[in-house]
């Protein structure tokens, strides 16, 4: 249950940062350029879709199903798995708690903010993959992505398991 404190902390950090953006930067405006250049900007934009604004043009009823009902069901199931299962390691529990916290942070926006999820971190991408700037994101987005990458690395390579993982392999390191 202790990893759920991480979930709560992430939700709080995400929502407080979004409240700060809502109260200090007008919609579709650059509020701050961090470090003097334009590499990192704090801006106020809204996203009615998912990553890269996918699905923003869907009919409202379909967006509710695809972006609220299905993800919320998955987050609830993940929460039950985290609390009830003995299968995940300690490291995996913390990663899953991060995914739950980040996921719920954006779900709060989708349910209670009709203009869409508040995004505000804008990073220059220097033309990589044809993008001058990476799509704007928030704390919840970055948490879900980082935790999903860590979970993938953990499942593939045992990253973060340390001595416990060695014991499970009979002392043999992968």
N, C-alpha and C positions, 0 to 999 in steps of 0.2 A: 504493500500500500504506500510505502514511503515515496517511490518514484512518482506517484500521482501528485506529490507536492511540486515536482518539476512541471507537470502539466498545468497546475494552477498558477505557478509563477510565470510560465510562458504566456498563458492567457492574459494575466494581469499586465505583463510588460507589453504585449501586443496591443491590448485595448487602450492602455494609457498612452502609448506612442501615437496611436490613431487619434485619440482625443486631442493630443497636443497638435497634431497636424490639422485637424478639423477647426481648432480654435485659433490657430496662428497663421495658416496659409490658405488663401482663397483657392477654390477649385481651379485646376488646370494652370497653376502658377508655380514657378520656381521660387522656393522660399529661401534656400541657403545653398551656397556653393562651398562645400567643405574643402579646406586646404587652399583656397584662393583660385584654383583652376576649375575646369568643368569635368574632371574625372568623376567626382562624387557629388551629386546634387540631391537635396531634399526638396521634393515637389509634392503637390497634392493632385492626385488623379484618382479616378474611380474605375473599377473593372466589374462589369456585369457578367463576365465569363469566367473561365478558369485560366490556367497558365497561358501566356501569350494572347489573352483575350479570346481564347477559343470558345465558341458557343455564345458569344455576347449577342448575336443576332437571332438566337432561337426565340420561339414564342415563349411568353412568360410561364405558361403552365409546364412546358417541357424543361425550361431552366430550373423551375422549382423541383421537379423530379430528379433531373440529372445533377444539379449542383447543391441541392439541399437534402432531399429524402435519401438518395442512395449514399452519398458520403456520410451523412449523419448516422445512418444504419450501420455502415462499416465502422465508424468511430465507436459506436456503442458496442458492437461485437468485439472490437479490438480491446475496449475497456474491460469487458467481461473476461476475455481471454487473459489479459494482463493480471486481473485479480484472482481468477479461479484456477488457472493452469499452473502446474508445477514445471512445465516444459521449458519456458524461457530462462536463460541464465540471468544473473544480476545485470550484466551489461545490456543484454537484450531488453530487459524490463525498463531500463532507463531510456533506451532508444525508443521503445514503443510509447513510453510516457511523453517523450518529445513529440512524436508524431501525433498523439492524441491532443496535446496542448496546442500545437500549431494548427491542426485541423479544426479544432473547436474555435480558435481565435478567428479564423476566416468564416466559419459557419455563423458566428455571432453577427458578423457584418452582413452576410447573405440574408439572414432572417430579419435583422432589425435596421438595416440601412438600405432603403429602397434604391438609392443611387448606385449601389454596388460596394464591393470591397474597397476599402481605403488602401491605396498603394502609395509609397512615398520615397523609396530608395531607388535612385536613378544613377546607373553606373555607365561610364563611357566604355565601349567595347572595341573601338578602333577598327571597325570594319570586319572583324572576325565573323565568319559565317554570314557575311553580308549585312551585319548589324552595326550601325554606328553607335547605338546605345542599346544595352540589354533591356528587355522589357522591365518596367518599373515593378518593384515588389515590396514586401513588408516583412516584419519580424516573423510572422506565422509562416509565410512562404519559405523563407530561408531555413527555418527550423525543420519543416517537413522535408525539404530537399536534403539538408545535411544529415538528418536522422535516417532517411531512406538510403542514402549512400552508405552510411555507417552500418546499417542493418545488412545491406547487400554484401559489403566487405566482410562483415562478421559471419554471415552464412557461407560465403565462399571460402574464406581464408582463416576463420576463427579469430579475426582481429578483435582485440579487447578482452580475450578470455584468459590470457596469462597462464599461470600455473594450473588452474583448474582444467583448462583445455589440454595441457600436457598430460595431466593425470588420466583424462578420458582417453587419450591416445596411447596409454601405456608408457608414458615418458618419452615418446617419439615426437619430435617437433616436425611440423609440415614444412 
